Amino acid sequence: MFETLTKNFTKYICQNDGESLANLFLKDDCYHDYIYGNFRGRKNISIMLSDYFHRDGEVFFGKCMIMRWKIT
């Protein structure tokens, strides 16, 4: 189960699929990013992916982004 979760998490991040990413979380869960802070709720988690991660990732790294996650 955990392997599937992490594979899907990574796939959705890379595909910029905010809706699928957000659906991995409970309705009112919080995603904490060490750069951008907290994003609470599925809508905000989805927005975080496109409006922060992919926007800034392409500016700083081009199409090839390197990310590291710590799942706690």
GUGU-178757 format. One record per residue: x, y negated, z negated of N, C-alpha, C in turn. Coordinates in steps of 0.05 Angstrom, whole numbers, padded with zeros to 5 digits, always signed. Example, Ala and Ser with C-alpha at 12.3 -4.5 7.8 and 13.67 -1.06 7.14 Angstrom:
+00264+00114-00156+00246+00090-00156+00264+00066-00156;+00257+00045-00142+00273+00021-00143+00258-00001-00157;
***
This chain:
+00016+00024+00000+00000+00000+00000+00017-00025+00000;+00038-00026-00017+00054-00050-00019+00070-00054+00008;+00079-00032+00020+00093-00035+00045+00075-00046+00067;+00050-00038+00068+00031-00048+00087+00026-00078+00082;+00022-00085+00057+00017-00112+00049+00040-00130+00058;+00065-00123+00053+00088-00140+00060+00092-00141+00090;+00086-00119+00104+00088-00120+00134+00067-00138+00145;+00043-00136+00136+00022-00154+00146+00027-00183+00138;+00036-00188+00114+00043-00215+00105+00064-00227+00125;+00085-00212+00130+00106-00222+00148+00095-00226+00177;+00079-00207+00186+00068-00209+00213+00051-00234+00216;+00033-00239+00197+00015-00262+00198+00031-00288+00197;+00052-00289+00181+00068-00313+00180+00081-00318+00207;+00093-00298+00218+00107-00301+00244+00088-00307+00267;+00064-00297+00265+00044-00303+00286+00028-00329+00282;+00034-00342+00260+00020-00367+00252-00010-00361+00250;-00017-00339+00238-00045-00330+00235-00054-00336+00207;-00061-00361+00202-00068-00370+00175-00093-00356+00163;-00112-00351+00180-00137-00338+00170-00131-00310+00160;-00116-00294+00175-00109-00267+00166-00091-00268+00142;-00072-00286+00141-00055-00289+00118-00072-00295+00093;-00089-00315+00096-00106-00323+00073-00123-00300+00063;-00132-00283+00081-00149-00261+00072-00134-00239+00057;-00108-00241+00056-00092-00223+00038-00095-00231+00009;-00105-00255+00004-00107-00266-00023-00136-00265-00032;-00140-00265-00058-00167-00268-00069-00177-00295-00063;-00203-00299-00064-00216-00324-00057-00204-00349-00069;-00197-00347-00095-00187-00371-00109-00157-00368-00117;-00143-00349-00104-00114-00346-00110-00098-00371-00104;-00074-00371-00114-00056-00393-00109-00030-00382-00097;-00022-00394-00075+00004-00388-00063+00023-00410-00072;+00045-00403-00086+00064-00423-00095+00088-00422-00076;+00094-00445-00064+00118-00448-00047+00137-00466-00062;+00163-00458-00063+00182-00473-00078+00189-00500-00066;+00182-00504-00040+00187-00530-00028+00161-00547-00028;+00139-00536-00020+00114-00551-00016+00095-00550-00040;+00100-00533-00059+00083-00531-00082+00061-00511-00080;+00039-00516-00094+00017-00497-00096-00004-00502-00075;-00015-00480-00065-00038-00481-00046-00059-00462-00057;-00081-00473-00067-00101-00456-00080-00125-00452-00061;-00133-00427-00060-00156-00420-00043-00148-00413-00015;-00164-00396-00002-00158-00386+00024-00155-00408+00045;-00173-00428+00044-00172-00450+00064-00145-00464+00062;-00136-00470+00038-00111-00485+00035-00086-00467+00041;-00088-00442+00036-00066-00423+00043-00064-00422+00074;-00086-00421+00088-00086-00421+00117-00074-00447+00128;-00082-00470+00117-00072-00496+00125-00042-00498+00120;-00033-00487+00098-00005-00488+00091+00012-00475+00113;+00003-00453+00124+00019-00439+00144+00023-00456+00169;+00002-00466+00180+00005-00482+00205+00015-00510+00200;+00004-00523+00180+00010-00551+00176+00036-00557+00161;+00048-00537+00149+00073-00540+00135+00095-00521+00145;+00090-00495+00142+00111-00476+00149+00119-00477+00179;+00099-00475+00196+00106-00474+00225+00114-00502+00235;+00101-00522+00226+00108-00549+00234+00137-00555+00227;+00144-00552+00202+00171-00559+00194+00192-00539+00202;+00184-00513+00203+00202-00492+00211+00212-00497+00240;+00194-00505+00257+00202-00510+00285+00220-00535+00287;+00215-00554+00270+00232-00578+00270+00261-00572+00261;+00263-00556+00240+00289-00550+00228+00304-00526+00241;+00288-00506+00249+00301-00481+00258+00294-00474+00287;+00278-00489+00301+00270-00481+00327+00250-00459+00325;+00248-00442+00345+00229-00420+00344+00238-00397+00327;+00263-00396+00320+00274-00374+00304+00276-00384+00275;+00257-00375+00258+00257-00384+00230+00267-00361+00212;+00282-00369+00192+00291-00350+00172+00277-00357+00146;+00263-00338+00135+00248-00343+00110+00254-00320+00090;+00252-00328+00065+00256-00308+00044+00233-00311+00024;+00221-00289+00017+00199-00290-00002+00206-00275-00028;+00197-00286-00049+00198-00272-00075+00170-00267-00084;+00161-00243-00084+00134-00236-00091+00134-00229-00121;+00119-00245-00136+00118-00240-00165+00089-00235-00174;
***
